[in-house]
Amino acid sequence: QDQLVESGGGFVQPGGSLRLSCAASGIIFSIYNMGWYRQAPGKQRELVARITGGSGESTNYADSVKGRFTISRDNAKKTVFLQMNSLKPEDTAVYYCNSAPQSLFGWGQGTQVTVSS
């Protein structure tokens, strides 16, 4: 059974940084394009970053996070990361990982990121 477990969220002041991790199990992780999604209160879940399968040579970002967020992956550890720098209050959301651009797996519990002064 597929399982995705996100971690690394927290409370941070504007301009701060966080590194999110998502550990996968029950899937052949390396072959999937993976992504980080977020859902803010009252809004739909949106894809903010994605990385191709295999060596992860190609990445794509939503305009709202481009230049501030970096997605990466470690296939040996079946983990995908999201380095978030220069955080803004509008980045506040629950962050999830899944395959991308289509979410093929069950959603994890997510990890809360709160950016506030």
Biotite code that builds the C-alpha atoms (Angstrom):
import biotite.structure as struc

atoms = struc.array([
    struc.Atom([0.000, 0.000, 0.000], chain_id="A", res_id=1, res_name="GLN", atom_name="CA", element="C"),
    struc.Atom([1.386, 3.381, -0.972], chain_id="A", res_id=2, res_name="ASP", atom_name="CA", element="C"),
    struc.Atom([2.156, 5.826, 1.811], chain_id="A", res_id=3, res_name="GLN", atom_name="CA", element="C"),
    struc.Atom([3.492, 9.363, 1.799], chain_id="A", res_id=4, res_name="LEU", atom_name="CA", element="C"),
    struc.Atom([4.643, 11.010, 5.025], chain_id="A", res_id=5, res_name="VAL", atom_name="CA", element="C"),
    struc.Atom([5.452, 14.710, 5.024], chain_id="A", res_id=6, res_name="GLU", atom_name="CA", element="C"),
    struc.Atom([7.507, 16.468, 7.699], chain_id="A", res_id=7, res_name="SER", atom_name="CA", element="C"),
    struc.Atom([9.554, 19.577, 8.356], chain_id="A", res_id=8, res_name="GLY", atom_name="CA", element="C"),
    struc.Atom([6.869, 22.223, 8.586], chain_id="A", res_id=9, res_name="GLY", atom_name="CA", element="C"),
    struc.Atom([6.652, 24.797, 11.311], chain_id="A", res_id=10, res_name="GLY", atom_name="CA", element="C"),
    struc.Atom([6.276, 28.423, 12.240], chain_id="A", res_id=11, res_name="PHE", atom_name="CA", element="C"),
    struc.Atom([8.692, 30.886, 10.678], chain_id="A", res_id=12, res_name="VAL", atom_name="CA", element="C"),
    struc.Atom([8.964, 34.632, 10.305], chain_id="A", res_id=13, res_name="GLN", atom_name="CA", element="C"),
    struc.Atom([8.805, 36.268, 6.866], chain_id="A", res_id=14, res_name="PRO", atom_name="CA", element="C"),
    struc.Atom([12.117, 35.899, 5.096], chain_id="A", res_id=15, res_name="GLY", atom_name="CA", element="C"),
    struc.Atom([12.899, 32.659, 6.887], chain_id="A", res_id=16, res_name="GLY", atom_name="CA", element="C"),
    struc.Atom([13.553, 29.192, 5.525], chain_id="A", res_id=17, res_name="SER", atom_name="CA", element="C"),
    struc.Atom([12.246, 25.676, 5.978], chain_id="A", res_id=18, res_name="LEU", atom_name="CA", element="C"),
    struc.Atom([13.105, 22.335, 4.433], chain_id="A", res_id=19, res_name="ARG", atom_name="CA", element="C"),
    struc.Atom([10.274, 19.882, 3.931], chain_id="A", res_id=20, res_name="LEU", atom_name="CA", element="C"),
    struc.Atom([10.697, 16.145, 3.473], chain_id="A", res_id=21, res_name="SER", atom_name="CA", element="C"),
    struc.Atom([8.352, 13.525, 2.118], chain_id="A", res_id=22, res_name="CYS", atom_name="CA", element="C"),
    struc.Atom([9.141, 9.854, 2.654], chain_id="A", res_id=23, res_name="ALA", atom_name="CA", element="C"),
    struc.Atom([7.449, 7.363, 0.352], chain_id="A", res_id=24, res_name="ALA", atom_name="CA", element="C"),
    struc.Atom([6.817, 3.681, 0.874], chain_id="A", res_id=25, res_name="SER", atom_name="CA", element="C"),
    struc.Atom([4.970, 1.000, -1.036], chain_id="A", res_id=26, res_name="GLY", atom_name="CA", element="C"),
    struc.Atom([5.753, 2.514, -4.438], chain_id="A", res_id=27, res_name="ILE", atom_name="CA", element="C"),
    struc.Atom([8.540, 2.263, -7.004], chain_id="A", res_id=28, res_name="ILE", atom_name="CA", element="C"),
    struc.Atom([9.511, 5.800, -6.082], chain_id="A", res_id=29, res_name="PHE", atom_name="CA", element="C"),
    struc.Atom([12.278, 6.394, -8.597], chain_id="A", res_id=30, res_name="SER", atom_name="CA", element="C"),
    struc.Atom([10.124, 6.089, -11.706], chain_id="A", res_id=31, res_name="ILE", atom_name="CA", element="C"),
    struc.Atom([7.587, 8.741, -10.747], chain_id="A", res_id=32, res_name="TYR", atom_name="CA", element="C"),
    struc.Atom([7.574, 12.443, -11.375], chain_id="A", res_id=33, res_name="ASN", atom_name="CA", element="C"),
    struc.Atom([6.948, 13.884, -7.928], chain_id="A", res_id=34, res_name="MET", atom_name="CA", element="C"),
    struc.Atom([5.577, 17.177, -6.747], chain_id="A", res_id=35, res_name="GLY", atom_name="CA", element="C"),
    struc.Atom([4.869, 19.355, -3.768], chain_id="A", res_id=36, res_name="TRP", atom_name="CA", element="C"),
    struc.Atom([1.369, 20.730, -3.403], chain_id="A", res_id=37, res_name="TYR", atom_name="CA", element="C"),
    struc.Atom([-0.085, 23.152, -0.901], chain_id="A", res_id=38, res_name="ARG", atom_name="CA", element="C"),
    struc.Atom([-3.525, 24.050, 0.321], chain_id="A", res_id=39, res_name="GLN", atom_name="CA", element="C"),
    struc.Atom([-4.223, 27.292, 2.104], chain_id="A", res_id=40, res_name="ALA", atom_name="CA", element="C"),
    struc.Atom([-7.406, 27.785, 4.162], chain_id="A", res_id=41, res_name="PRO", atom_name="CA", element="C"),
    struc.Atom([-10.392, 28.264, 1.887], chain_id="A", res_id=42, res_name="GLY", atom_name="CA", element="C"),
    struc.Atom([-8.409, 27.588, -1.253], chain_id="A", res_id=43, res_name="LYS", atom_name="CA", element="C"),
    struc.Atom([-7.940, 24.659, -3.582], chain_id="A", res_id=44, res_name="GLN", atom_name="CA", element="C"),
    struc.Atom([-4.852, 22.508, -3.430], chain_id="A", res_id=45, res_name="ARG", atom_name="CA", element="C"),
    struc.Atom([-2.238, 23.714, -5.904], chain_id="A", res_id=46, res_name="GLU", atom_name="CA", element="C"),
    struc.Atom([0.926, 22.207, -7.331], chain_id="A", res_id=47, res_name="LEU", atom_name="CA", element="C"),
    struc.Atom([3.904, 24.435, -6.519], chain_id="A", res_id=48, res_name="VAL", atom_name="CA", element="C"),
    struc.Atom([6.913, 22.344, -7.590], chain_id="A", res_id=49, res_name="ALA", atom_name="CA", element="C"),
    struc.Atom([7.595, 19.144, -9.473], chain_id="A", res_id=50, res_name="ARG", atom_name="CA", element="C"),
    struc.Atom([10.582, 17.045, -10.413], chain_id="A", res_id=51, res_name="ILE", atom_name="CA", element="C"),
    struc.Atom([10.966, 14.352, -13.019], chain_id="A", res_id=52, res_name="THR", atom_name="CA", element="C"),
    struc.Atom([11.542, 10.727, -12.154], chain_id="A", res_id=53, res_name="GLY", atom_name="CA", element="C"),
    struc.Atom([14.894, 9.027, -12.362], chain_id="A", res_id=54, res_name="GLY", atom_name="CA", element="C"),
    struc.Atom([17.703, 11.462, -11.728], chain_id="A", res_id=55, res_name="SER", atom_name="CA", element="C"),
    struc.Atom([15.329, 14.396, -11.435], chain_id="A", res_id=56, res_name="GLY", atom_name="CA", element="C"),
    struc.Atom([16.944, 16.354, -14.212], chain_id="A", res_id=57, res_name="GLU", atom_name="CA", element="C"),
    struc.Atom([13.984, 18.604, -14.809], chain_id="A", res_id=58, res_name="SER", atom_name="CA", element="C"),
    struc.Atom([12.113, 20.754, -12.325], chain_id="A", res_id=59, res_name="THR", atom_name="CA", element="C"),
    struc.Atom([9.210, 23.154, -12.656], chain_id="A", res_id=60, res_name="ASN", atom_name="CA", element="C"),
    struc.Atom([7.800, 25.731, -10.289], chain_id="A", res_id=61, res_name="TYR", atom_name="CA", element="C"),
    struc.Atom([4.687, 27.800, -9.927], chain_id="A", res_id=62, res_name="ALA", atom_name="CA", element="C"),
    struc.Atom([5.347, 31.458, -10.598], chain_id="A", res_id=63, res_name="ASP", atom_name="CA", element="C"),
    struc.Atom([4.518, 32.277, -6.997], chain_id="A", res_id=64, res_name="SER", atom_name="CA", element="C"),
    struc.Atom([7.484, 30.282, -5.670], chain_id="A", res_id=65, res_name="VAL", atom_name="CA", element="C"),
    struc.Atom([9.960, 30.457, -8.541], chain_id="A", res_id=66, res_name="LYS", atom_name="CA", element="C"),
    struc.Atom([13.393, 31.544, -7.382], chain_id="A", res_id=67, res_name="GLY", atom_name="CA", element="C"),
    struc.Atom([12.576, 30.870, -3.724], chain_id="A", res_id=68, res_name="ARG", atom_name="CA", element="C"),
    struc.Atom([11.735, 27.153, -3.572], chain_id="A", res_id=69, res_name="PHE", atom_name="CA", element="C"),
    struc.Atom([13.883, 24.231, -4.720], chain_id="A", res_id=70, res_name="THR", atom_name="CA", element="C"),
    struc.Atom([12.648, 20.672, -5.137], chain_id="A", res_id=71, res_name="ILE", atom_name="CA", element="C"),
    struc.Atom([15.024, 17.723, -5.041], chain_id="A", res_id=72, res_name="SER", atom_name="CA", element="C"),
    struc.Atom([14.873, 13.969, -4.544], chain_id="A", res_id=73, res_name="ARG", atom_name="CA", element="C"),
    struc.Atom([16.873, 11.091, -3.109], chain_id="A", res_id=74, res_name="ASP", atom_name="CA", element="C"),
    struc.Atom([15.724, 7.878, -4.767], chain_id="A", res_id=75, res_name="ASN", atom_name="CA", element="C"),
    struc.Atom([17.781, 5.676, -2.468], chain_id="A", res_id=76, res_name="ALA", atom_name="CA", element="C"),
    struc.Atom([15.877, 7.073, 0.503], chain_id="A", res_id=77, res_name="LYS", atom_name="CA", element="C"),
    struc.Atom([12.595, 7.346, -1.410], chain_id="A", res_id=78, res_name="LYS", atom_name="CA", element="C"),
    struc.Atom([12.355, 10.929, -0.290], chain_id="A", res_id=79, res_name="THR", atom_name="CA", element="C"),
    struc.Atom([11.504, 14.198, -2.001], chain_id="A", res_id=80, res_name="VAL", atom_name="CA", element="C"),
    struc.Atom([12.500, 17.534, -0.488], chain_id="A", res_id=81, res_name="PHE", atom_name="CA", element="C"),
    struc.Atom([11.359, 21.122, -0.753], chain_id="A", res_id=82, res_name="LEU", atom_name="CA", element="C"),
    struc.Atom([13.781, 23.823, 0.300], chain_id="A", res_id=83, res_name="GLN", atom_name="CA", element="C"),
    struc.Atom([11.826, 27.006, 0.913], chain_id="A", res_id=84, res_name="MET", atom_name="CA", element="C"),
    struc.Atom([13.655, 30.295, 1.259], chain_id="A", res_id=85, res_name="ASN", atom_name="CA", element="C"),
    struc.Atom([12.496, 33.894, 1.555], chain_id="A", res_id=86, res_name="SER", atom_name="CA", element="C"),
    struc.Atom([9.181, 32.717, 2.903], chain_id="A", res_id=87, res_name="LEU", atom_name="CA", element="C"),
    struc.Atom([6.186, 35.037, 2.721], chain_id="A", res_id=88, res_name="LYS", atom_name="CA", element="C"),
    struc.Atom([2.931, 35.070, 4.684], chain_id="A", res_id=89, res_name="PRO", atom_name="CA", element="C"),
    struc.Atom([1.133, 33.944, 1.530], chain_id="A", res_id=90, res_name="GLU", atom_name="CA", element="C"),
    struc.Atom([3.150, 30.710, 1.639], chain_id="A", res_id=91, res_name="ASP", atom_name="CA", element="C"),
    struc.Atom([1.172, 29.706, 4.726], chain_id="A", res_id=92, res_name="THR", atom_name="CA", element="C"),
    struc.Atom([-0.552, 26.403, 3.927], chain_id="A", res_id=93, res_name="ALA", atom_name="CA", element="C"),
    struc.Atom([-0.527, 22.682, 4.509], chain_id="A", res_id=94, res_name="VAL", atom_name="CA", element="C"),
    struc.Atom([2.075, 21.152, 2.208], chain_id="A", res_id=95, res_name="TYR", atom_name="CA", element="C"),
    struc.Atom([1.696, 17.709, 0.651], chain_id="A", res_id=96, res_name="TYR", atom_name="CA", element="C"),
    struc.Atom([3.678, 15.572, -1.746], chain_id="A", res_id=97, res_name="CYS", atom_name="CA", element="C"),
    struc.Atom([2.364, 13.220, -4.409], chain_id="A", res_id=98, res_name="ASN", atom_name="CA", element="C"),
    struc.Atom([3.128, 12.273, -7.963], chain_id="A", res_id=99, res_name="SER", atom_name="CA", element="C"),
    struc.Atom([2.793, 15.148, -10.397], chain_id="A", res_id=100, res_name="ALA", atom_name="CA", element="C"),
    struc.Atom([1.130, 16.563, -12.308], chain_id="A", res_id=101, res_name="PRO", atom_name="CA", element="C"),
    struc.Atom([-1.440, 13.854, -11.564], chain_id="A", res_id=102, res_name="GLN", atom_name="CA", element="C"),
    struc.Atom([-1.721, 12.703, -7.973], chain_id="A", res_id=103, res_name="SER", atom_name="CA", element="C"),
    struc.Atom([-1.752, 8.928, -8.252], chain_id="A", res_id=104, res_name="LEU", atom_name="CA", element="C"),
    struc.Atom([-1.327, 8.032, -4.597], chain_id="A", res_id=105, res_name="PHE", atom_name="CA", element="C"),
    struc.Atom([-3.289, 8.501, -1.418], chain_id="A", res_id=106, res_name="GLY", atom_name="CA", element="C"),
    struc.Atom([-2.668, 11.839, 0.248], chain_id="A", res_id=107, res_name="TRP", atom_name="CA", element="C"),
    struc.Atom([-0.598, 11.980, 3.406], chain_id="A", res_id=108, res_name="GLY", atom_name="CA", element="C"),
    struc.Atom([-1.438, 14.105, 6.409], chain_id="A", res_id=109, res_name="GLN", atom_name="CA", element="C"),
    struc.Atom([0.610, 17.006, 5.115], chain_id="A", res_id=110, res_name="GLY", atom_name="CA", element="C"),
    struc.Atom([2.830, 19.346, 7.088], chain_id="A", res_id=111, res_name="THR", atom_name="CA", element="C"),
    struc.Atom([1.724, 22.792, 8.227], chain_id="A", res_id=112, res_name="GLN", atom_name="CA", element="C"),
    struc.Atom([3.804, 25.806, 7.262], chain_id="A", res_id=113, res_name="VAL", atom_name="CA", element="C"),
    struc.Atom([2.932, 29.084, 8.923], chain_id="A", res_id=114, res_name="THR", atom_name="CA", element="C"),
    struc.Atom([4.719, 32.297, 7.958], chain_id="A", res_id=115, res_name="VAL", atom_name="CA", element="C"),
    struc.Atom([3.949, 35.212, 10.238], chain_id="A", res_id=116, res_name="SER", atom_name="CA", element="C"),
    struc.Atom([5.609, 37.970, 12.169], chain_id="A", res_id=117, res_name="SER", atom_name="CA", element="C"),
])
